[in-house]
Amino acid sequence: MDRLVLASNNQGKLKELQSLFAPLGLNLVAQSEFATPEAEEPFHTFVENALAKARHASRHTGLPAIADDAGLCVDAFGGQPGVQTAYYAVQCGLPKGDDHNVTALLHNMKGIANRRAALVSTLVAVRSPEDPEPLIAVGRAPGLITQERIGSNGFGFDPVMWIEAKGKTFAQMSDDEKNAISHRGRAAQKMVELIQSQWLS
């Protein structure tokens, strides 16, 4: 196995995961290189949606595939927007997009004292569309939602996700610093170990 398809067209996610998966020596390529359409994501949990996306990408490309379903779970909103994170802005009457998601979140959290939230990433990898034993790795990065954007690195909710142990937002961190402790970084570290032990050894 020398190639792994990422079931996403998100360039920020591809760049981040290419760096995190470097120890595997595999070529991680986006599904868009195979003209793979976006998969349906009808489920209410990250793991179900990630599995659906991984199977879809593997079916269309004939290659092993990995999918990431990630989102922001806000305590004050009962864990929402969760799996609907990508469409959060749309639900609030704004165009789809990372910056609009942040605008909507800051607006909806005005006056809310409980700022606790967690970014969650669930990675699922399959060897084939019908793989009965998908590899599953979950990473979680708890923090606090800031009152305004701070920092200019990263993407998604990075400018408003304050990591108390570091005293700054993800958007104020270098790529390496963020990848060491981020939700996707933690999930990827576990996934690298699973792929090495179960697929490559």
C-alpha positions in Angstrom: 0.0 0.0 0.0 1.6 3.3 -1.1 -1.4 5.6 -1.5 -4.2 6.6 0.8 -7.2 8.7 -0.3 -8.4 11.4 1.9 -12.2 11.6 1.7 -12.2 15.4 1.7 -11.6 18.3 -0.7 -10.6 20.6 2.2 -7.0 21.8 1.4 -6.4 22.9 5.0 -7.3 19.4 6.3 -5.2 17.7 3.5 -2.1 19.8 4.4 -2.5 19.1 8.1 -2.9 15.4 7.6 -0.1 15.0 5.1 2.2 16.4 7.7 0.8 14.3 10.5 0.9 11.1 8.4 4.4 11.7 7.1 5.9 8.9 9.4 3.9 6.3 7.4 5.7 7.0 4.2 2.3 6.9 2.3 1.2 9.4 -0.3 -2.0 11.0 1.0 -4.1 12.3 -1.9 -7.4 14.2 -1.9 -10.4 12.5 -3.4 -10.9 15.4 -5.8 -7.9 14.1 -7.8 -10.2 11.2 -8.7 -13.3 13.4 -9.4 -15.0 11.8 -6.4 -18.2 13.5 -5.5 -18.9 14.5 -1.9 -20.4 11.8 0.3 -23.7 12.0 2.0 -23.4 12.7 5.8 -26.8 11.8 7.2 -25.7 10.7 10.6 -25.7 12.3 14.0 -22.3 11.1 15.2 -18.8 11.9 13.9 -17.8 8.2 13.7 -20.8 7.2 11.5 -20.2 10.1 9.1 -16.5 9.5 8.9 -17.1 5.8 8.1 -19.6 6.7 5.4 -17.2 9.1 3.8 -14.3 6.7 3.9 -16.3 3.9 2.3 -17.6 6.3 -0.3 -14.0 7.5 -1.3 -12.7 3.9 -1.4 -15.6 2.8 -3.6 -15.0 5.6 -6.1 -11.2 5.3 -6.2 -10.5 1.6 -5.6 -7.9 2.6 -3.0 -7.7 2.5 0.8 -9.3 5.6 2.2 -9.3 7.7 5.3 -12.0 10.2 6.4 -12.1 12.8 9.1 -15.3 14.0 10.6 -14.7 16.9 13.0 -16.6 19.6 14.6 -17.0 22.0 17.5 -19.0 20.8 20.6 -20.0 23.8 22.7 -21.1 23.0 26.3 -23.6 25.8 26.5 -25.3 24.5 23.4 -25.6 20.9 24.6 -22.7 19.8 22.4 -23.9 21.6 19.2 -23.1 22.4 16.5 -21.2 19.0 16.5 -21.6 17.1 13.2 -23.4 20.1 11.7 -20.3 22.4 12.3 -19.6 22.9 8.6 -23.1 24.3 8.1 -23.3 26.3 11.3 -23.2 29.7 9.5 -26.0 28.5 7.0 -28.2 27.6 10.0 -27.7 31.2 11.2 -28.6 32.8 7.9 -25.0 33.4 6.7 -23.2 31.9 3.7 -21.3 28.6 4.2 -17.6 29.1 5.2 -15.1 29.0 8.1 -15.1 32.8 8.7 -18.9 33.0 8.7 -19.0 30.0 11.2 -16.8 32.0 13.5 -19.0 35.1 13.1 -22.1 33.1 13.9 -20.5 31.5 16.9 -19.3 34.8 18.5 -22.7 36.3 17.9 -24.6 33.4 19.4 -22.3 33.3 22.5 -22.7 37.0 23.4 -23.5 37.2 27.1 -22.9 33.5 27.7 -20.6 32.9 30.7 -19.9 29.2 30.1 -17.3 29.4 27.2 -16.2 25.7 27.5 -16.0 23.8 24.2 -14.1 21.1 22.5 -12.9 20.5 19.0 -13.4 16.8 18.2 -11.9 14.8 15.3 -12.8 11.2 14.4 -10.6 9.5 11.8 -11.8 6.3 10.1 -9.7 4.3 7.7 -10.8 1.4 5.5 -8.8 -0.9 3.2 -11.7 -1.3 0.9 -15.4 -0.2 0.6 -16.6 -3.3 2.5 -13.8 -3.5 5.1 -15.4 -5.2 8.1 -12.7 -3.8 10.4 -12.3 -0.1 10.0 -9.6 1.6 12.0 -11.0 4.3 14.3 -9.1 7.1 16.1 -10.6 9.9 18.1 -8.9 13.1 19.3 -10.3 15.9 21.5 -9.0 19.3 22.2 -10.9 21.1 25.0 -10.7 24.9 25.4 -12.6 28.1 25.8 -14.3 30.2 23.2 -12.8 33.7 23.1 -14.8 36.9 22.9 -13.1 37.8 19.6 -10.7 36.5 17.0 -7.1 36.2 18.1 -4.3 35.1 15.7 -4.1 34.5 12.0 -2.8 31.0 11.5 -4.8 27.8 10.9 -8.4 27.6 9.7 -11.9 26.8 11.0 -12.5 27.9 14.7 -8.7 28.2 15.4 -8.9 32.0 16.0 -11.5 31.6 18.8 -10.4 28.4 20.4 -8.4 29.4 23.5 -6.1 26.6 24.8 -5.6 27.3 28.5 -2.5 25.2 29.0 -0.8 27.2 26.2 -2.3 30.6 27.1 -3.2 31.3 23.4 -5.5 30.3 20.6 -4.8 27.7 18.0 -4.5 30.5 15.5 -1.5 31.9 17.5 0.4 28.6 17.3 2.8 27.4 14.7 1.7 24.4 12.7 4.0 22.0 14.6 2.8 23.4 18.0 -0.9 23.1 17.0 -0.5 19.6 15.5 1.0 18.3 18.7 -2.1 19.0 20.8 -5.0 19.6 18.4 -8.0 17.3 18.0 -6.9 16.3 14.6 -3.3 15.9 15.7 -4.2 13.7 18.6 -6.5 11.5 16.4 -3.8 11.3 13.7 -1.1 10.2 16.2 -3.4 7.3 17.2 -4.3 6.5 13.6 -0.6 6.4 12.6 0.0 3.8 15.3 -3.0 1.7 14.2 -2.1 1.8 10.5 1.5 0.8 11.4 0.5 -2.1 13.6 -2.5 -3.4 11.7 -1.9 -2.6 8.0 1.9 -2.2 7.5 3.6 -4.6 10.0 
